[in-house]
Amino acid sequence: MSKRRNKRIEEVLKEELSKIIHKEANLMPEVLITLTKIEVASDIKTAKVWISVFPEKDRAKAMQQLQKQLPYFQYLLVKKMNMKWVPSIRLVDDISEEEAEKIEVLIQNQ
């Protein structure tokens, strides 16, 4: 599969999935969900979606709720996207910003 096609699928998937999550997710109003990265497999059967949750204290609960609603999100995504095969979504908790903050604090404390 061409890399250009995969990149385009990633872009469209990110756009559509973010709309679905922001519209359909049953989360507390003060929780902010961000799709930070999407990686589609070369065979386009699976896609990893990295999600960042703010505030941190609500991360576990929000991720649990998103995992619970994932089949419904997948259903809506299949209806929305005009593709023969829509990748199966796997949510991944993105903690890279927290790790970067820890590194910054360590550097500043030296």
C-alpha positions as CSV (number, residue, x, y, z in Angstrom):
1,M,0.0,0.0,0.0
2,S,1.3,3.4,-0.8
3,K,2.5,5.7,2.0
4,R,0.6,8.6,0.5
5,R,-2.7,6.7,0.7
6,N,-2.0,5.7,4.3
7,K,-1.3,9.3,5.2
8,R,-4.6,10.4,3.6
9,I,-6.5,7.7,5.4
10,E,-4.9,8.7,8.7
11,E,-5.9,12.4,8.1
12,V,-9.5,11.6,7.2
13,L,-9.8,9.0,10.1
14,K,-8.5,11.6,12.6
15,E,-10.9,14.2,11.4
16,E,-14.0,12.0,11.4
17,L,-13.2,10.1,14.6
18,S,-12.5,13.4,16.5
19,K,-15.9,14.7,15.4
20,I,-17.6,11.5,16.5
21,I,-15.9,11.4,19.9
22,H,-16.5,15.1,20.6
23,K,-20.2,14.7,19.6
24,E,-21.0,11.3,21.0
25,A,-18.8,10.6,24.0
26,N,-20.5,10.6,27.3
27,L,-17.8,12.3,29.3
28,M,-17.9,15.0,32.0
29,P,-18.0,18.5,30.4
30,E,-14.7,19.6,32.0
31,V,-12.8,16.7,30.4
32,L,-10.9,17.6,27.2
33,I,-10.1,14.8,24.8
34,T,-7.5,15.2,22.0
35,L,-6.6,12.8,19.3
36,T,-2.8,13.3,19.1
37,K,-1.8,10.7,16.6
38,I,-3.2,8.0,14.4
39,E,-1.2,5.2,12.8
40,V,-2.9,3.0,10.2
41,A,-1.3,-0.4,9.5
42,S,0.0,-1.0,6.0
43,D,-2.9,-3.4,5.2
44,I,-5.4,-0.8,6.5
45,K,-7.1,-3.3,8.7
46,T,-6.2,-1.7,12.1
47,A,-5.4,1.8,13.4
48,K,-3.9,2.9,16.6
49,V,-5.3,6.1,17.9
50,W,-3.4,8.0,20.6
51,I,-5.6,10.0,22.9
52,S,-4.6,12.7,25.4
53,V,-6.9,13.5,28.3
54,F,-7.0,16.7,30.3
55,P,-7.1,17.0,33.3
56,E,-4.8,14.1,34.2
57,K,-6.9,13.1,37.2
58,D,-9.8,12.1,35.0
59,R,-7.6,10.1,32.5
60,A,-8.4,6.6,33.7
61,K,-12.2,7.2,33.9
62,A,-12.3,8.9,30.5
63,M,-10.2,6.2,28.8
64,Q,-12.5,3.5,30.3
65,Q,-15.6,5.3,29.1
66,L,-14.1,5.7,25.6
67,Q,-13.1,2.0,25.4
68,K,-16.7,1.1,26.5
69,Q,-18.1,3.3,23.6
70,L,-15.6,2.2,21.0
71,P,-17.8,-0.3,19.2
72,Y,-20.4,2.5,18.7
73,F,-17.8,4.9,17.5
74,Q,-16.5,2.2,15.1
75,Y,-20.1,1.8,13.8
76,L,-20.5,5.5,13.2
77,L,-17.1,5.7,11.5
78,V,-18.1,2.9,9.1
79,K,-21.3,4.7,8.2
80,K,-19.4,8.0,7.7
81,M,-16.4,7.0,5.7
82,N,-16.7,6.0,2.1
83,M,-14.3,3.1,2.0
84,K,-14.4,-0.6,1.3
85,W,-12.6,-1.4,4.6
86,V,-12.6,0.9,7.5
87,P,-9.7,0.2,9.9
88,S,-10.5,-1.4,13.3
89,I,-9.7,1.2,16.0
90,R,-7.5,0.6,19.0
91,L,-7.2,3.4,21.6
92,V,-3.9,4.1,23.2
93,D,-3.4,6.4,26.1
94,D,-0.9,9.2,25.1
95,I,1.2,10.2,28.0
96,S,4.0,11.9,26.0
97,E,3.2,15.4,27.3
98,E,3.4,14.3,30.9
99,E,6.7,12.6,30.2
100,A,8.0,15.8,28.5
101,E,6.8,17.9,31.6
102,K,8.8,15.6,33.9
103,I,11.9,15.9,31.8
104,E,11.6,19.7,31.8
105,V,11.2,19.8,35.5
106,L,14.3,17.6,35.9
107,I,16.3,19.9,33.6
108,Q,15.2,23.0,35.4
109,N,16.1,21.6,38.8
110,Q,19.7,21.0,37.8
